[in-house]
Amino acid sequence: MLTDLYRLLPPEGVKILLVLFLAFLTGLEREERHAGTAQFSFGGVRTYPLIGLIAYGVSFLAEGEILPVLLGFAVVAGFLMLSYRNKLQSATSAGVTSEMSALTTYVAAALVYREEFWIATTLTVASMLLLELKGALEGLTKRIAPDEILTFTKFLLLTAVILPVLPNREFGPFAINPAKAWLVVVAVSTVSYGSYVIQKLTRGQGGVVLSALLGGAYSSTVTTLVLARRARRENRPHLFSGVTLVTSGMMYLRLAALVTIFNRNLISLLGVPFLILAAASIVGGWLWSRLPDALTGEVEREFEPTNPLELRSALGFAALFVAMVLVTHLVVTYLGNAGVYSLAALMGVTDVDPFIMGMTQAATTQAATTQAAGGGASTAVAAVAILIAAASNNLVKGIYAYSLSGRQTGLLSLTLLAALAVAGLTPLLWLAR
């Protein structure tokens, strides 16, 4: 569209029209906001376009030099300071939003001169959104607790601060890549944090089934322990054993997402089994939970997850991941496939994420080097090991549920999770060939 306008009007004329249009939009928003108020307010549909024209004129005379544009910016800022001072004298409290939007208008007009049309338009649109959404944005301070802001800041620390500065190359005889190791931490933390945020947003909504779904994405082992302890207080064996199965079904979706991120060859083997196991356990657990119990009525959710983004926890997970990579390398080299499978079964007793993420990296290493050279496990061996670890973890969670919940609930939970563990091993019939 701008190209067509260039053919009809002088290039500078098109730029001036764009400056007037963008500045007028901001001025119109400010004019409507201040309409009906008796106190002094800065700017409107004339002032903002004038500021835009000043910025464009200064930029044109400067012929690309930045210093005159900055001096013009300082002069406009000085007039805005006088306006704000007058505003403070006529009102007990006054905001500086209008003055800041005027400075944004100046910058946008200067960008138009440099033919940065997209940036100038984006700045104007973003400015107007911030101005129009004042009520909604200020209401966030009432809906979001300060500790949640700190939690999100920790998420940015893990993802946007630490990850980019880590070296993306391999070190030592075990080919440890710090960037890839921390990327695993980021991926696992992101999945857990996503579930954490959804659970916070839906606090007080839904019942124990929703808690099982979201908790399974957060940590199926932790959620199973919480449900088992609560089941001891509730005489609802079908409900709690069913939702415990739902939680383990969500574990397979969580693992599928993580494996997909780090090893596409591996997910090609595990994707269909994981989806079938997840669907069967989630649907089957939900249907089982609807069977009648001695007590009836809705059971409110109680489980509220803790912050998954503690830096100490992230460092601990990174250490476990590196340890799993080293152990897997040694096991493959000296004990072969049988050693890998035995290690997978043992890892089910604890958090399986570090081991499974280690297997994705071991299979990736094997793609570049031969197994005979000790590079890592083959994709098929890694897939089998992951299935064994997940099945072992399901069996261990069944034992936890049996030990912590009531007799009937614990027996049903153990039976369902043991059946899921056996079902989780059925893909070995063709993968282990």
Contacts in CASP RR format, 6 or more apart in sequence:
PFRMAT RR
TARGET T0000
AUTHOR 0000-0000-0000
METHOD contacts of the structure
MODEL  1
MLTDLYRLLPPEGVKILLVLFLAFLTGLEREERHAGTAQFSFGGVRTYPL
IGLIAYGVSFLAEGEILPVLLGFAVVAGFLMLSYRNKLQSATSAGVTSEM
SALTTYVAAALVYREEFWIATTLTVASMLLLELKGALEGLTKRIAPDEIL
TFTKFLLLTAVILPVLPNREFGPFAINPAKAWLVVVAVSTVSYGSYVIQK
LTRGQGGVVLSALLGGAYSSTVTTLVLARRARRENRPHLFSGVTLVTSGM
MYLRLAALVTIFNRNLISLLGVPFLILAAASIVGGWLWSRLPDALTGEVE
REFEPTNPLELRSALGFAALFVAMVLVTHLVVTYLGNAGVYSLAALMGVT
DVDPFIMGMTQAATTQAATTQAAGGGASTAVAAVAILIAAASNNLVKGIY
AYSLSGRQTGLLSLTLLAALAVAGLTPLLWLAR
2 14 0 8 1.000
2 18 0 8 1.000
2 117 0 8 1.000
5 14 0 8 1.000
5 17 0 8 1.000
6 14 0 8 1.000
9 17 0 8 1.000
12 60 0 8 1.000
15 56 0 8 1.000
15 112 0 8 1.000
15 113 0 8 1.000
15 115 0 8 1.000
16 53 0 8 1.000
16 56 0 8 1.000
18 112 0 8 1.000
18 117 0 8 1.000
18 120 0 8 1.000
19 49 0 8 1.000
19 52 0 8 1.000
19 53 0 8 1.000
19 55 0 8 1.000
19 56 0 8 1.000
19 108 0 8 1.000
19 109 0 8 1.000
19 112 0 8 1.000
20 49 0 8 1.000
20 52 0 8 1.000
20 53 0 8 1.000
22 105 0 8 1.000
22 108 0 8 1.000
22 109 0 8 1.000
22 112 0 8 1.000
22 120 0 8 1.000
22 121 0 8 1.000
22 124 0 8 1.000
23 48 0 8 1.000
23 49 0 8 1.000
23 51 0 8 1.000
23 52 0 8 1.000
23 53 0 8 1.000
23 105 0 8 1.000
23 108 0 8 1.000
23 109 0 8 1.000
24 45 0 8 1.000
24 48 0 8 1.000
24 49 0 8 1.000
25 124 0 8 1.000
25 128 0 8 1.000
26 48 0 8 1.000
26 101 0 8 1.000
26 104 0 8 1.000
26 105 0 8 1.000
26 124 0 8 1.000
26 127 0 8 1.000
26 128 0 8 1.000
26 131 0 8 1.000
27 43 0 8 1.000
27 44 0 8 1.000
27 45 0 8 1.000
27 47 0 8 1.000
27 48 0 8 1.000
27 49 0 8 1.000
28 44 0 8 1.000
28 45 0 8 1.000
29 128 0 8 1.000
29 131 0 8 1.000
29 132 0 8 1.000
30 41 0 8 1.000
30 42 0 8 1.000
30 43 0 8 1.000
30 44 0 8 1.000
30 48 0 8 1.000
30 98 0 8 1.000
30 101 0 8 1.000
30 131 0 8 1.000
31 43 0 8 1.000
31 44 0 8 1.000
31 45 0 8 1.000
33 41 0 8 1.000
33 131 0 8 1.000
34 41 0 8 1.000
34 43 0 8 1.000
34 44 0 8 1.000
34 98 0 8 1.000
39 87 0 8 1.000
39 90 0 8 1.000
39 91 0 8 1.000
40 86 0 8 1.000
40 87 0 8 1.000
40 90 0 8 1.000
40 91 0 8 1.000
41 87 0 8 1.000
41 98 0 8 1.000
42 80 0 8 1.000
42 83 0 8 1.000
42 84 0 8 1.000
42 87 0 8 1.000
42 98 0 8 1.000
42 99 0 8 1.000
42 102 0 8 1.000
43 98 0 8 1.000
43 102 0 8 1.000
47 102 0 8 1.000
48 101 0 8 1.000
48 102 0 8 1.000
48 105 0 8 1.000
51 76 0 8 1.000
51 102 0 8 1.000
51 105 0 8 1.000
51 106 0 8 1.000
51 109 0 8 1.000
52 105 0 8 1.000
52 106 0 8 1.000
52 108 0 8 1.000
52 109 0 8 1.000
53 109 0 8 1.000
54 72 0 8 1.000
54 76 0 8 1.000
54 106 0 8 1.000
54 109 0 8 1.000
55 69 0 8 1.000
55 72 0 8 1.000
55 73 0 8 1.000
55 76 0 8 1.000
55 105 0 8 1.000
55 106 0 8 1.000
55 107 0 8 1.000
55 108 0 8 1.000
55 109 0 8 1.000
55 110 0 8 1.000
55 113 0 8 1.000
56 109 0 8 1.000
56 110 0 8 1.000
56 112 0 8 1.000
56 113 0 8 1.000
57 113 0 8 1.000
58 68 0 8 1.000
58 69 0 8 1.000
58 71 0 8 1.000
58 72 0 8 1.000
58 110 0 8 1.000
59 69 0 8 1.000
59 109 0 8 1.000
59 110 0 8 1.000
59 113 0 8 1.000
59 114 0 8 1.000
60 113 0 8 1.000
61 68 0 8 1.000
62 68 0 8 1.000
62 69 0 8 1.000
64 113 0 8 1.000
64 114 0 8 1.000
69 110 0 8 1.000
72 106 0 8 1.000
73 103 0 8 1.000
73 106 0 8 1.000
73 107 0 8 1.000
73 110 0 8 1.000
76 102 0 8 1.000
76 103 0 8 1.000
76 106 0 8 1.000
77 103 0 8 1.000
80 99 0 8 1.000
80 102 0 8 1.000
80 103 0 8 1.000
81 99 0 8 1.000
83 99 0 8 1.000
84 94 0 8 1.000
84 96 0 8 1.000
84 99 0 8 1.000
87 94 0 8 1.000
87 95 0 8 1.000
88 94 0 8 1.000
97 131 0 8 1.000
97 134 0 8 1.000
101 127 0 8 1.000
101 131 0 8 1.000
104 123 0 8 1.000
104 124 0 8 1.000
104 127 0 8 1.000
105 124 0 8 1.000
105 127 0 8 1.000
107 123 0 8 1.000
108 120 0 8 1.000
108 121 0 8 1.000
108 123 0 8 1.000
108 124 0 8 1.000
109 120 0 8 1.000
111 117 0 8 1.000
111 119 0 8 1.000
111 120 0 8 1.000
111 123 0 8 1.000
112 120 0 8 1.000
130 137 0 8 1.000
147 307 0 8 1.000
148 200 0 8 1.000
151 193 0 8 1.000
151 196 0 8 1.000
151 307 0 8 1.000
151 309 0 8 1.000
154 307 0 8 1.000
154 309 0 8 1.000
154 310 0 8 1.000
154 311 0 8 1.000
155 189 0 8 1.000
155 190 0 8 1.000
155 193 0 8 1.000
155 309 0 8 1.000
157 311 0 8 1.000
158 182 0 8 1.000
158 185 0 8 1.000
158 186 0 8 1.000
158 189 0 8 1.000
158 309 0 8 1.000
158 311 0 8 1.000
158 314 0 8 1.000
159 186 0 8 1.000
159 189 0 8 1.000
159 190 0 8 1.000
162 182 0 8 1.000
163 179 0 8 1.000
163 182 0 8 1.000
163 183 0 8 1.000
163 186 0 8 1.000
166 178 0 8 1.000
166 179 0 8 1.000
166 182 0 8 1.000
167 178 0 8 1.000
167 179 0 8 1.000
168 177 0 8 1.000
168 178 0 8 1.000
168 179 0 8 1.000
168 180 0 8 1.000
169 177 0 8 1.000
169 179 0 8 1.000
170 176 0 8 1.000
170 177 0 8 1.000
171 177 0 8 1.000
171 178 0 8 1.000
174 325 0 8 1.000
174 326 0 8 1.000
174 329 0 8 1.000
175 365 0 8 1.000
175 375 0 8 1.000
176 322 0 8 1.000
176 325 0 8 1.000
176 326 0 8 1.000
180 361 0 8 1.000
181 318 0 8 1.000
181 321 0 8 1.000
181 322 0 8 1.000
181 325 0 8 1.000
182 318 0 8 1.000
183 262 0 8 1.000
184 262 0 8 1.000
184 318 0 8 1.000
184 321 0 8 1.000
184 357 0 8 1.000
184 358 0 8 1.000
184 361 0 8 1.000
185 314 0 8 1.000
185 317 0 8 1.000
185 318 0 8 1.000
185 321 0 8 1.000
187 258 0 8 1.000
187 261 0 8 1.000
187 262 0 8 1.000
187 357 0 8 1.000
188 258 0 8 1.000
188 317 0 8 1.000
188 353 0 8 1.000
188 357 0 8 1.000
189 308 0 8 1.000
189 309 0 8 1.000
189 314 0 8 1.000
189 317 0 8 1.000
191 217 0 8 1.000
191 254 0 8 1.000
191 257 0 8 1.000
191 258 0 8 1.000
192 217 0 8 1.000
192 218 0 8 1.000
192 219 0 8 1.000
192 308 0 8 1.000
193 308 0 8 1.000
193 309 0 8 1.000
194 217 0 8 1.000
195 214 0 8 1.000
195 215 0 8 1.000
195 216 0 8 1.000
195 217 0 8 1.000
195 218 0 8 1.000
195 305 0 8 1.000
196 218 0 8 1.000
196 305 0 8 1.000
196 307 0 8 1.000
196 308 0 8 1.000
198 214 0 8 1.000
199 211 0 8 1.000
199 214 0 8 1.000
199 215 0 8 1.000
199 218 0 8 1.000
199 303 0 8 1.000
199 304 0 8 1.000
199 305 0 8 1.000
200 304 0 8 1.000
202 210 0 8 1.000
202 214 0 8 1.000
203 304 0 8 1.000
204 300 0 8 1.000
204 301 0 8 1.000
206 300 0 8 1.000
206 301 0 8 1.000
207 298 0 8 1.000
207 299 0 8 1.000
207 300 0 8 1.000
207 301 0 8 1.000
208 227 0 8 1.000
208 239 0 8 1.000
208 240 0 8 1.000
208 243 0 8 1.000
208 299 0 8 1.000
208 300 0 8 1.000
208 301 0 8 1.000
209 243 0 8 1.000
209 246 0 8 1.000
209 286 0 8 1.000
209 289 0 8 1.000
210 301 0 8 1.000
211 223 0 8 1.000
211 227 0 8 1.000
211 243 0 8 1.000
211 301 0 8 1.000
211 302 0 8 1.000
211 303 0 8 1.000
212 223 0 8 1.000
212 227 0 8 1.000
212 243 0 8 1.000
212 244 0 8 1.000
212 246 0 8 1.000
212 247 0 8 1.000
212 250 0 8 1.000
213 246 0 8 1.000
213 247 0 8 1.000
213 250 0 8 1.000
213 282 0 8 1.000
215 222 0 8 1.000
215 223 0 8 1.000
215 247 0 8 1.000
215 250 0 8 1.000
215 303 0 8 1.000
215 305 0 8 1.000
216 223 0 8 1.000
216 246 0 8 1.000
216 247 0 8 1.000
216 248 0 8 1.000
216 249 0 8 1.000
216 250 0 8 1.000
216 251 0 8 1.000
216 254 0 8 1.000
217 250 0 8 1.000
217 253 0 8 1.000
217 254 0 8 1.000
218 305 0 8 1.000
218 308 0 8 1.000
219 305 0 8 1.000
219 351 0 8 1.000
220 247 0 8 1.000
220 248 0 8 1.000
220 249 0 8 1.000
220 250 0 8 1.000
220 251 0 8 1.000
220 254 0 8 1.000
220 393 0 8 1.000
220 397 0 8 1.000
221 351 0 8 1.000
221 393 0 8 1.000
221 396 0 8 1.000
221 397 0 8 1.000
221 400 0 8 1.000
222 305 0 8 1.000
223 247 0 8 1.000
223 303 0 8 1.000
224 244 0 8 1.000
224 247 0 8 1.000
224 248 0 8 1.000
224 397 0 8 1.000
224 398 0 8 1.000
224 400 0 8 1.000
224 401 0 8 1.000
225 400 0 8 1.000
225 404 0 8 1.000
226 302 0 8 1.000
226 303 0 8 1.000
227 240 0 8 1.000
227 243 0 8 1.000
227 244 0 8 1.000
227 247 0 8 1.000
227 303 0 8 1.000
227 401 0 8 1.000
227 405 0 8 1.000
228 240 0 8 1.000
228 244 0 8 1.000
228 400 0 8 1.000
228 401 0 8 1.000
228 403 0 8 1.000
228 404 0 8 1.000
228 405 0 8 1.000
228 409 0 8 1.000
228 410 0 8 1.000
228 413 0 8 1.000
229 404 0 8 1.000
229 405 0 8 1.000
230 240 0 8 1.000
230 302 0 8 1.000
231 237 0 8 1.000
231 240 0 8 1.000
231 241 0 8 1.000
231 401 0 8 1.000
231 404 0 8 1.000
231 405 0 8 1.000
231 406 0 8 1.000
231 409 0 8 1.000
231 410 0 8 1.000
231 413 0 8 1.000
232 404 0 8 1.000
232 405 0 8 1.000
232 406 0 8 1.000
232 409 0 8 1.000
234 240 0 8 1.000
234 295 0 8 1.000
234 299 0 8 1.000
235 293 0 8 1.000
235 294 0 8 1.000
235 295 0 8 1.000
236 293 0 8 1.000
236 294 0 8 1.000
236 295 0 8 1.000
236 299 0 8 1.000
236 409 0 8 1.000
237 293 0 8 1.000
237 406 0 8 1.000
237 408 0 8 1.000
237 409 0 8 1.000
237 410 0 8 1.000
237 412 0 8 1.000
238 288 0 8 1.000
238 289 0 8 1.000
238 290 0 8 1.000
238 291 0 8 1.000
238 292 0 8 1.000
238 293 0 8 1.000
238 412 0 8 1.000
239 289 0 8 1.000
239 293 0 8 1.000
239 299 0 8 1.000
240 289 0 8 1.000
240 405 0 8 1.000
240 409 0 8 1.000
240 413 0 8 1.000
241 288 0 8 1.000
241 289 0 8 1.000
241 401 0 8 1.000
241 409 0 8 1.000
241 410 0 8 1.000
241 412 0 8 1.000
241 413 0 8 1.000
241 415 0 8 1.000
241 416 0 8 1.000
242 284 0 8 1.000
242 285 0 8 1.000
242 286 0 8 1.000
242 288 0 8 1.000
242 289 0 8 1.000
242 412 0 8 1.000
242 413 0 8 1.000
242 416 0 8 1.000
243 285 0 8 1.000
243 289 0 8 1.000
244 397 0 8 1.000
244 398 0 8 1.000
244 401 0 8 1.000
244 413 0 8 1.000
244 416 0 8 1.000
244 417 0 8 1.000
245 281 0 8 1.000
245 284 0 8 1.000
245 285 0 8 1.000
245 288 0 8 1.000
245 413 0 8 1.000
245 416 0 8 1.000
245 417 0 8 1.000
245 420 0 8 1.000
246 281 0 8 1.000
246 282 0 8 1.000
246 285 0 8 1.000
246 286 0 8 1.000
246 289 0 8 1.000
248 281 0 8 1.000
248 394 0 8 1.000
248 397 0 8 1.000
248 417 0 8 1.000
248 420 0 8 1.000
249 277 0 8 1.000
249 278 0 8 1.000
249 281 0 8 1.000
249 282 0 8 1.000
249 420 0 8 1.000
250 278 0 8 1.000
250 282 0 8 1.000
251 390 0 8 1.000
251 393 0 8 1.000
251 394 0 8 1.000
252 274 0 8 1.000
252 275 0 8 1.000
252 277 0 8 1.000
252 278 0 8 1.000
252 281 0 8 1.000
252 390 0 8 1.000
253 274 0 8 1.000
253 275 0 8 1.000
253 278 0 8 1.000
255 270 0 8 1.000
255 274 0 8 1.000
255 352 0 8 1.000
255 356 0 8 1.000
255 386 0 8 1.000
255 390 0 8 1.000
256 267 0 8 1.000
256 270 0 8 1.000
256 271 0 8 1.000
256 274 0 8 1.000
256 275 0 8 1.000
256 278 0 8 1.000
258 353 0 8 1.000
258 356 0 8 1.000
258 357 0 8 1.000
258 360 0 8 1.000
259 266 0 8 1.000
259 267 0 8 1.000
259 270 0 8 1.000
259 271 0 8 1.000
259 274 0 8 1.000
259 356 0 8 1.000
259 360 0 8 1.000
259 386 0 8 1.000
260 267 0 8 1.000
260 271 0 8 1.000
262 357 0 8 1.000
262 360 0 8 1.000
262 361 0 8 1.000
262 364 0 8 1.000
263 360 0 8 1.000
263 361 0 8 1.000
263 363 0 8 1.000
263 364 0 8 1.000
263 379 0 8 1.000
263 382 0 8 1.000
265 363 0 8 1.000
265 367 0 8 1.000
265 379 0 8 1.000
266 359 0 8 1.000
266 360 0 8 1.000
266 363 0 8 1.000
266 379 0 8 1.000
266 382 0 8 1.000
266 383 0 8 1.000
266 386 0 8 1.000
269 379 0 8 1.000
269 380 0 8 1.000
269 383 0 8 1.000
269 431 0 8 1.000
270 383 0 8 1.000
270 386 0 8 1.000
270 387 0 8 1.000
270 427 0 8 1.000
273 387 0 8 1.000
273 424 0 8 1.000
273 426 0 8 1.000
273 427 0 8 1.000
277 420 0 8 1.000
277 423 0 8 1.000
277 424 0 8 1.000
280 423 0 8 1.000
281 420 0 8 1.000
285 416 0 8 1.000
288 416 0 8 1.000
317 353 0 8 1.000
317 354 0 8 1.000
320 351 0 8 1.000
320 354 0 8 1.000
321 354 0 8 1.000
321 357 0 8 1.000
321 358 0 8 1.000
323 354 0 8 1.000
324 347 0 8 1.000
324 354 0 8 1.000
324 355 0 8 1.000
324 357 0 8 1.000
324 358 0 8 1.000
325 358 0 8 1.000
325 361 0 8 1.000
325 362 0 8 1.000
327 343 0 8 1.000
328 340 0 8 1.000
328 343 0 8 1.000
328 355 0 8 1.000
328 358 0 8 1.000
328 359 0 8 1.000
328 362 0 8 1.000
328 376 0 8 1.000
328 377 0 8 1.000
329 362 0 8 1.000
329 374 0 8 1.000
329 375 0 8 1.000
329 376 0 8 1.000
331 339 0 8 1.000
331 340 0 8 1.000
331 343 0 8 1.000
332 340 0 8 1.000
332 362 0 8 1.000
332 371 0 8 1.000
332 374 0 8 1.000
332 375 0 8 1.000
332 376 0 8 1.000
332 377 0 8 1.000
332 381 0 8 1.000
333 374 0 8 1.000
335 342 0 8 1.000
337 377 0 8 1.000
337 381 0 8 1.000
337 384 0 8 1.000
340 377 0 8 1.000
340 381 0 8 1.000
340 385 0 8 1.000
341 384 0 8 1.000
341 385 0 8 1.000
341 388 0 8 1.000
343 355 0 8 1.000
343 385 0 8 1.000
344 355 0 8 1.000
344 359 0 8 1.000
344 384 0 8 1.000
344 385 0 8 1.000
344 386 0 8 1.000
344 388 0 8 1.000
344 389 0 8 1.000
344 392 0 8 1.000
345 388 0 8 1.000
345 389 0 8 1.000
345 392 0 8 1.000
346 392 0 8 1.000
347 355 0 8 1.000
347 389 0 8 1.000
347 392 0 8 1.000
347 393 0 8 1.000
348 355 0 8 1.000
348 389 0 8 1.000
348 390 0 8 1.000
348 392 0 8 1.000
348 393 0 8 1.000
348 396 0 8 1.000
349 392 0 8 1.000
349 393 0 8 1.000
349 396 0 8 1.000
352 389 0 8 1.000
352 390 0 8 1.000
352 392 0 8 1.000
352 393 0 8 1.000
355 385 0 8 1.000
355 389 0 8 1.000
356 386 0 8 1.000
356 389 0 8 1.000
356 390 0 8 1.000
359 377 0 8 1.000
359 382 0 8 1.000
359 385 0 8 1.000
359 386 0 8 1.000
359 389 0 8 1.000
360 382 0 8 1.000
362 375 0 8 1.000
362 376 0 8 1.000
362 377 0 8 1.000
362 382 0 8 1.000
363 376 0 8 1.000
363 377 0 8 1.000
363 378 0 8 1.000
363 379 0 8 1.000
363 381 0 8 1.000
363 382 0 8 1.000
363 383 0 8 1.000
365 375 0 8 1.000
365 376 0 8 1.000
366 375 0 8 1.000
366 376 0 8 1.000
366 377 0 8 1.000
366 378 0 8 1.000
366 379 0 8 1.000
366 382 0 8 1.000
367 379 0 8 1.000
369 375 0 8 1.000
369 376 0 8 1.000
371 377 0 8 1.000
371 378 0 8 1.000
377 385 0 8 1.000
380 431 0 8 1.000
380 432 0 8 1.000
383 427 0 8 1.000
383 431 0 8 1.000
384 428 0 8 1.000
384 431 0 8 1.000
384 432 0 8 1.000
387 424 0 8 1.000
387 425 0 8 1.000
387 427 0 8 1.000
387 428 0 8 1.000
387 431 0 8 1.000
388 425 0 8 1.000
388 428 0 8 1.000
390 424 0 8 1.000
391 420 0 8 1.000
391 421 0 8 1.000
391 422 0 8 1.000
391 424 0 8 1.000
391 425 0 8 1.000
392 421 0 8 1.000
394 417 0 8 1.000
394 418 0 8 1.000
394 420 0 8 1.000
394 421 0 8 1.000
394 424 0 8 1.000
395 417 0 8 1.000
395 418 0 8 1.000
395 421 0 8 1.000
397 417 0 8 1.000
398 410 0 8 1.000
398 413 0 8 1.000
398 414 0 8 1.000
398 417 0 8 1.000
398 418 0 8 1.000
399 414 0 8 1.000
401 409 0 8 1.000
401 410 0 8 1.000
401 413 0 8 1.000
401 414 0 8 1.000
401 417 0 8 1.000
402 410 0 8 1.000
402 411 0 8 1.000
402 413 0 8 1.000
402 414 0 8 1.000
405 413 0 8 1.000
END
